[in-house]
Structure formats: C-alpha cells, structure tokens
Amino acid sequence: MGKAGVGDSTADKKKPLKGEVAVYKFYMIEGNSVTRNKRDCPRCGKGVFMAEHRDRHSCGKCGFTEFTEHSKKATKKR
C-alpha cells in the first residue's frame, strides 16, 4: 500500500488560537477625552504599545526594551 503518513495534509491541522487582544484595556475614556493606559514604543511610534513586565517594558514589534528603576534596584542588592 503506502507509507504511513503519506497523504496526511498539515494544512488540515490548525493551531489553537491564542486569544484576541483586549484593545479596550489599552484606553480609558473619561467624558469626551481618551487617554492611553499603556506606553507607546519610542522606535515604532504611536499606535504600537509596549508590554508591561515586572521589571521592564518591551515592544513586541521591534523588540525594544526599557528596564524600570525597580529592576535596577533589585540587581544592586545582590
């Protein structure tokens, strides 16, 4: 007959979705004004937000990372 796995299509197998980004959490609406809750990436410009980690802010698009003062103090204590 044939080899095992011949004819199996990887196109039929789909990866599970990670989930949708909750964009409504990025902004705060107060009356007629809108403010951003997250930081913008200084390299990519407005519209690209940076992820907030415990010790740093990082951009998912370009990889730019800024470390916070909290992380600098923790490394000095060692």
N, C-alpha and C positions, 0 to 999 in steps of 0.2 A: 504494500500500500504506500504509505508515505512516512516521512519523518514526523516525529512528534513536534508540534508547534508550527508546522507548515500550514499556511492558510489562516493562522491566527493574526488578526489585524490589531495593531496597537492603537489605531485610530478609533476603534470602538471603545477602548477603555478611556474613561475620563478621570482626571484628578478631582478629588473633592475640593469644593470651593472653600477658601479661607474665611470668607465672610465679607460683608460690604463695609466700607469705611463710613463711619458715622460723621458725616460732614457737618451736621447740625451742632456737634460738640465743638467745632472749631471757632464758632462765632457766638457772640452774646448780643441780643437785641434789647435795647432799653429805650422805650419810646420810639423816636424817629431816628435814633443813631445805632450804628452797628459797630461793634468792636471785636477785634480778633483775640482769641484766647491763647493761641499758640504763636511761637516765633516764626518769622519768615527767614528763609535761608539768605545769607548775605551774598552768596555767589549766584544762586539761581534767580533771585529777585522775588517780587511779590507774587503770591499765589502758590508758592511751594513752601509747605510748612515743615518745621523740624520736629522730630520725635523727641519726647521728653523722657530721659532715662534718669536713674537715681543720681548719677554723677556727671552726666553730660547731656548735651543737645546734639542730635545728629540729623543730617539730611539724607533721606532715602534715595534722592535722585542723583546727587553728585558725590555723596559720601563725606561732605564737610562736617567736622566735629568740633564742638566747643566744650571744654571741660568747665564745670562750675567751681565756685570757690569752695564748696563743701568737699569736693573730691581732692582739692589741693591740700586742705587741712588734714584730711584723713591720711594722705600719703606722708605728711611730715611727722605724724605721730609715731610711725613705725620705727 
